[in-house]
């Protein structure tokens, strides 16, 4: 469980570093260890102009992390099913990340006009229940995938079942 949390934290951190809201002037830092010193660039803190801006950036980071986990799991289809440790970790991290989605859409924060991202339709009173059901179905599918990664049963089918909800959500609720 600690490995999964660490892997997820790493992926989410990488996604945040790639965020377009990140300040453009990274700060150098030195990493010292048994193989010597290395210089790493640490991004300057991001200044958000509103809660909606902060929410959009959190959502972008979450989606980026889930996309990487999904693509990792697709490559797992080509590996020996007996080598399940990494598959289990990635599937568990995907399910844990999917559990964060309700919070990622809790504040009305559509993509600005002309940009790719969430449509205002998500926060429309008439559409919200259907959107919430879609997110819940995706989370359920990722939990089933997590189980399949452990048991080995129907792993590929469960992977593509979870992917269905990603595509359905983006087709309906995301501008391109």
C-alpha positions as CSV (number, residue, x, y, z in Angstrom):
1,X,0.0,0.0,0.0
2,X,2.9,2.4,0.8
3,X,4.4,1.6,-2.6
4,X,1.1,2.4,-4.3
5,X,0.8,5.7,-2.5
6,X,4.4,6.6,-3.4
7,X,3.8,5.7,-7.0
8,X,0.6,7.8,-7.1
9,X,2.3,10.7,-5.4
10,X,5.1,10.6,-7.9
11,X,2.8,10.5,-10.9
12,X,0.6,13.3,-9.5
13,X,3.7,15.3,-8.7
14,X,5.0,14.9,-12.2
15,X,1.7,15.9,-13.6
16,X,1.7,19.0,-11.5
17,X,5.2,19.9,-12.7
18,X,3.9,19.7,-16.3
19,X,1.0,21.9,-15.5
20,X,0.6,25.0,-17.8
21,X,-0.2,27.1,-14.7
22,X,3.3,26.5,-13.4
23,X,5.5,29.5,-13.1
24,X,8.1,29.8,-15.8
25,X,11.1,30.4,-13.6
26,X,12.2,27.1,-12.0
27,X,14.5,27.3,-9.0
28,X,17.7,25.2,-9.0
29,X,18.1,22.8,-6.1
30,X,20.9,20.4,-5.2
31,X,20.2,16.7,-4.5
32,X,23.0,15.1,-2.5
33,X,23.4,11.3,-2.2
34,X,25.7,8.4,-2.3
35,X,26.5,8.9,-6.0
36,X,27.3,12.6,-5.7
37,X,25.4,15.8,-6.1
38,X,22.9,16.6,-8.9
39,X,21.1,19.7,-9.8
40,X,17.3,19.5,-10.2
41,X,15.0,22.3,-11.3
42,X,12.1,22.8,-8.8
43,X,9.2,24.8,-10.1
44,X,8.4,28.1,-8.4
45,X,5.1,28.0,-6.5
46,X,2.0,28.5,-8.7
47,X,-0.1,31.5,-8.1
48,X,-3.8,30.9,-8.9
49,X,-6.0,33.8,-9.8
50,X,-9.1,32.0,-8.5
51,X,-10.4,28.9,-6.9
52,X,-11.7,27.8,-10.3
53,X,-8.2,28.2,-11.7
54,X,-6.8,26.1,-8.9
55,X,-9.5,23.5,-9.5
56,X,-8.8,23.3,-13.2
57,X,-5.1,22.7,-12.6
58,X,-5.8,20.0,-10.0
59,X,-8.1,18.3,-12.5
60,X,-5.5,18.5,-15.3
61,X,-2.9,16.9,-13.0
62,X,-5.4,14.1,-12.0
63,X,-6.3,13.4,-15.6
64,X,-2.6,13.3,-16.6
65,X,-1.8,10.9,-13.8
66,X,-4.8,8.6,-14.8
67,X,-3.8,8.7,-18.5
68,X,-0.3,7.6,-17.6
69,X,-1.6,4.8,-15.4
70,X,-4.0,3.6,-18.1
71,X,-1.2,3.5,-20.7
72,X,1.0,1.6,-18.3
73,X,-1.8,-0.9,-17.8
74,X,-2.2,-1.3,-21.6
75,X,1.5,-2.2,-21.9
76,X,0.9,-4.8,-19.1
77,X,-1.3,-6.7,-21.6
78,X,1.9,-7.7,-23.5
79,X,3.7,-9.0,-20.4
80,X,3.5,-12.4,-18.8
81,X,0.3,-12.4,-16.6
82,X,2.3,-14.2,-13.9
83,X,4.3,-10.9,-13.4
84,X,1.5,-9.2,-11.5
85,X,3.2,-6.9,-9.0
86,X,3.4,-3.9,-11.2
87,X,0.0,-4.5,-12.7
88,X,-1.5,-4.6,-9.2
89,X,0.2,-1.4,-8.2
90,X,-0.8,0.5,-11.3
91,X,-4.4,-0.8,-11.2
92,X,-4.7,0.2,-7.5
93,X,-3.3,3.6,-8.2
94,X,-5.8,4.1,-11.0
95,X,-8.7,3.2,-8.7
96,X,-7.4,5.5,-6.0
97,X,-7.0,8.3,-8.4
98,X,-10.6,7.7,-9.8
99,X,-11.8,8.1,-6.2
100,X,-10.5,11.7,-6.3
101,X,-12.7,12.7,-9.3
102,X,-15.7,14.0,-7.4
103,X,-13.4,16.5,-5.6
104,X,-11.8,17.5,-8.9
105,X,-15.2,18.6,-10.2
106,X,-16.6,20.0,-6.9
107,X,-16.1,23.7,-7.9
108,X,-17.6,25.1,-11.0
109,X,-14.4,25.5,-13.1
110,X,-15.0,25.0,-16.9
111,X,-12.2,25.5,-19.3
112,X,-11.8,29.1,-20.5
113,X,-13.4,29.9,-23.8
114,X,-11.3,28.4,-26.7
115,X,-9.3,26.1,-24.4
116,X,-9.5,22.3,-24.1
117,X,-11.1,21.0,-20.9
118,X,-14.3,20.6,-18.9
119,X,-17.5,22.0,-20.3
120,X,-19.8,24.2,-18.2
121,X,-22.4,21.4,-18.8
122,X,-20.9,19.5,-15.9
123,X,-22.1,22.0,-13.4
124,X,-25.6,22.5,-15.1
125,X,-28.3,21.4,-12.7
126,X,-30.0,19.3,-15.3
127,X,-26.8,17.5,-16.3
128,X,-25.0,17.1,-13.0
129,X,-26.7,13.8,-11.9
130,X,-25.8,12.1,-15.1
131,X,-22.2,13.3,-14.9
132,X,-21.9,12.1,-11.3
133,X,-23.3,8.7,-12.3
134,X,-20.7,8.5,-15.0
135,X,-17.9,9.3,-12.6
136,X,-19.2,6.8,-10.1
137,X,-19.4,4.1,-12.9
138,X,-15.9,4.9,-13.8
139,X,-14.7,4.5,-10.2
140,X,-16.6,1.2,-9.9
141,X,-15.0,0.0,-13.2
142,X,-11.5,0.9,-11.8
143,X,-12.3,-1.0,-8.6
144,X,-13.2,-4.1,-10.7
145,X,-10.0,-3.6,-12.6
146,X,-8.1,-3.5,-9.3
147,X,-9.6,-6.9,-8.4
148,X,-8.9,-8.3,-11.9
149,X,-5.2,-7.3,-11.5
150,X,-5.0,-9.4,-8.3
151,X,-7.0,-12.4,-9.5
152,X,-5.9,-12.3,-13.2
153,X,-9.5,-12.9,-14.3
154,X,-10.8,-10.7,-17.2
155,X,-8.0,-8.2,-16.8
156,X,-8.1,-7.0,-20.4
157,X,-11.9,-6.8,-20.4
158,X,-11.9,-4.8,-17.1
159,X,-9.2,-2.5,-18.4
160,X,-11.2,-1.6,-21.5
161,X,-14.4,-1.4,-19.5
162,X,-12.8,1.4,-17.4
163,X,-11.5,3.1,-20.5
164,X,-15.0,3.2,-21.9
165,X,-16.1,5.6,-19.2
166,X,-13.1,7.9,-19.9
167,X,-14.0,8.1,-23.5
168,X,-17.7,8.6,-22.8
169,X,-17.0,11.3,-20.3
170,X,-14.6,13.2,-22.6
171,X,-16.9,12.8,-25.6
172,X,-19.8,14.4,-23.6
173,X,-18.3,16.7,-21.1
174,X,-15.0,17.9,-22.5
175,X,-14.2,20.5,-25.2
176,X,-11.5,19.6,-27.7
